[in-house]
Structures are given as structure tokens and as C-alpha cells.
Amino acid sequence: MNILPKISVVIPAYNVAPFIGETLESVFAQTFTDFEVIVVNDGSPDTEEFERAIQPYRERICYLKQENSGASVARNTGLRAARGELIAFLDADDLWSPQYLEQQLKFMREYDCDLACADAMIFGTSADAGRSYMDSLMGAAPRQGRVTFLELVNAEQSLITSGVVARRDLILEVGLFDEALRNAQDFDLWLRLARHGARLAYHRQVLLSYRSRPDSLTGDAINSHQRELRVFDKIEQSYDFTPAERAEVSAVIRNRRALLKYELGKLYLVPGDFARARESFAHAISLKRSWKPQLALWLTRLAPRLFRTLYLRRAQSAVAE
């Protein structure tokens, strides 16, 4: 008799041969064992080395291969093959603590939620290494509790994909990951689930380790901001809102766009791309007048190299602290 697993673990993989063995070891060290593991090789150029790394686990995993199509397609490939009631997402270079699945299931029962996101400890190349993910990105976030659509849009709350366990039927109902989005597809899916009425909740217990590296799925800061802006375009163009809801959401998105454009301007200063920095600061001002982008635009026009030097010194000082 083919008994279905409680959880399907979905792992997309691209250029992660040095990490996948440790990641799989963390999965198979779980105290909760009613799960299947689906690894999707997204046309990785290191396939030969990758397959050597997963060889000790081949009889314990479902291994799928596809042409390189991006993380959204790879995760959907895994979702379509999944048989579990719940889906546990895991990037191929992150690590779960042994009680990750056990504690996530317990939390979901106690909070009666459809999606639980645990906290992670950051390690690797990030300046935030040694801090928890939720503390580094959202210091003012509640210790744990419900996650709302508007709070996700406003970045008051943020979910880390490797810390998410969610009901598979709801993910199927909202249409899986958007394959038109090469990145930010996870952010988009959380938004659609929240809008659909799924109950999302934070589990502030640190239950995994998030590896920060330059070539990871999350990419660099500039691309991260640009991806978020593209999701905002999708929200405004395709979501069905009442007039009152649209007014509220549009106001939140406008403020968020202004902040992201200001942050992009600062990031463009680093390589000395002053034209894009000025464009971003000006765009931020057009969305929401504030003294910070106005001063930044003025300095970028008047003394761009001096402003860049001062900004870099301040950024380095902040990292040192």
C-alpha cells in the first residue's frame, strides 16, 4: 500500500554542489520522519559534481532534472510531484535544525494556521551573520503571530522561504509560483496566499540556518529591490480590489516604492553610477517628498564623488559596529 507522506520537502538546486550534501544531511536528521524529499536540478552547470554529492541520498530522494528555467519553475516542478499534505520549502544551501519539522507542525496546530514561517540564523558572507533573519530585516516585528497582506506589502513583515511550511492544497488553489517572475516569486506567492484568505503566521523560534552568499537565489541588494518593485507592478495591475482596498494598497505601495527608489539610489553610488543614482533619488522625491532623497539628489548633482566617499565611510562604519 502506498501511504502518502505528511510533508513534501521541495529543494530547487542550481550551482550548489558544495552545499547540497550538508543540506540533505540536515533534512534526514529530522526528529519528525514522515516526509518525502524532492530535489529539482534546474539545469545546473555543476550537475556532474552535484550528482556525486547527492549519491549517498539517491535512494531516499525523488531526483528530478530540467533545463534551466529559474527557481519558480523548479519549485513548481517539485510541487507538482509532491504528495504530502504540507510543503516544506528549502533552498539547497540552507540548513534545518533537527527539530525543525516537528516544531513547525506543533506550531501550526497550536496557531491553527495554513502557513508557518520559522526564524533563521544568518551565516556566511553577510554583515548580518550571527543575527536572526527576522531581527535583521524587521526588528519591530512581533515576536510571533499573524502575517497580513498589507504588512507584507509594506515590508513590516517578511518570510524566509527555507523557513516556510504550508498547506499544499492552498498553494495549488492560488496557482503555484508565478513562472513569469524569475525572482521574487516567493514574495508574490505569500501575497497571493494572504489575499486568498490563508492564515499565515510567524514562528519566532530559530529553527534553521540561512546561508548568505553572493550568488545565492536571493541575489544582491539592487536586484532584490528591483524584484520587489516588479511585484508591486503585478499587484496594481492584476489584483482584484474594491475601491477602498485599492486606495489603501496603492498608498502603501507608493510609500514603499519611494523608500526602495531612495535605497536604490544609495546602492548605485557604490560603483559610482551617478546617473542612475540621481534618477532613483528624483523618482523617490516624485513619489513622496522627503528631505533625505532631496539632500541625496542635491549632493549627487553638486559633489557626487565626495558624496560617494562619505556614504561609503558611513556604510563601513555601520558594518564595523
Secondary structure as UniProt FT lines:
FT   STRAND          7..13
FT   HELIX           17..28
FT   STRAND          35..42
FT   TURN            45..46
FT   HELIX           47..54
FT   HELIX           55..60
FT   STRAND          62..66
FT   HELIX           71..81
FT   STRAND          86..89
FT   TURN            92..93
FT   STRAND          95..96
FT   TURN            98..99
FT   HELIX           100..111
FT   STRAND          115..124
FT   TURN            127..130
FT   HELIX           133..137
FT   TURN            139..140
FT   STRAND          145..147
FT   HELIX           149..153
FT   TURN            154..155
FT   HELIX           161..163
FT   STRAND          164..167
FT   HELIX           168..173
FT   TURN            174..175
FT   TURN            179..180
FT   HELIX           185..196
FT   STRAND          200..212
FT   TURN            214..215
FT   TURN            217..218
FT   HELIX           221..238
FT   HELIX           243..269
FT   TURN            270..272
FT   HELIX           274..287
FT   HELIX           291..302
FT   HELIX           304..320
//
